[in-house]
Amino acid sequence: MTGEDRELLKYSAFMHDIGYFISHRKHHKHALYIIRHSDLLGFKEVEIEMMANISRYHRRSTPKMRHKYFKKLPKPVRERIKKLAGILRVADGLDRSHYQNVRGVRVEKIGQKTKLLISTETDPQLEIWGAMRKRALLEEVLSSDVEVAIDSRSPYRDH
């Protein structure tokens, strides 16, 4: 992935919950609408489409060709969106408590397994549960099992 992908992921992460201003239940779909229809200065149209779609897919349905805004994008852009949305989903799960408990993540690739080793301030069980239930898209794009565990170097020691 590129530096541009990292930047688009960062801005998507900032905006992914913006749809809460309209509705809690469908906030991911409202995020797509708001981002697509905002004048986001400094971004190209394709970048705005990418951020809108990444934000849209941070929860619920995964990207599908029957989704009109996803379908109209070129295949390489769709592939980037799937990868970035997979990362955002897991990151969103890692903040399940909304207390910013996770302070760091290390990634280890061991054979067909990708391990996300997290450092936390307090008990991370809610964050691990949240990330594990949102890992399917990331597993698909990585062609790898994803596991989330406490990093042995974590400040939280009650594990």
Secondary structure, 3 states (H helix, E strand, C coil): CCHHHHHHHHHHHHHCCHHHHCCCCCHHHHHHHHHHCCCCCCCCHHHHHHHHHHHHCCCCCCCCCCCHHHHCCCHHHHHHHHHHHHHHHHHHHCCCCCCCCEEEEEEEEECCEEEEEEEECCCCHHHHHHHHHCCHHHHHHHCCEEEEEECCCCCCCCC
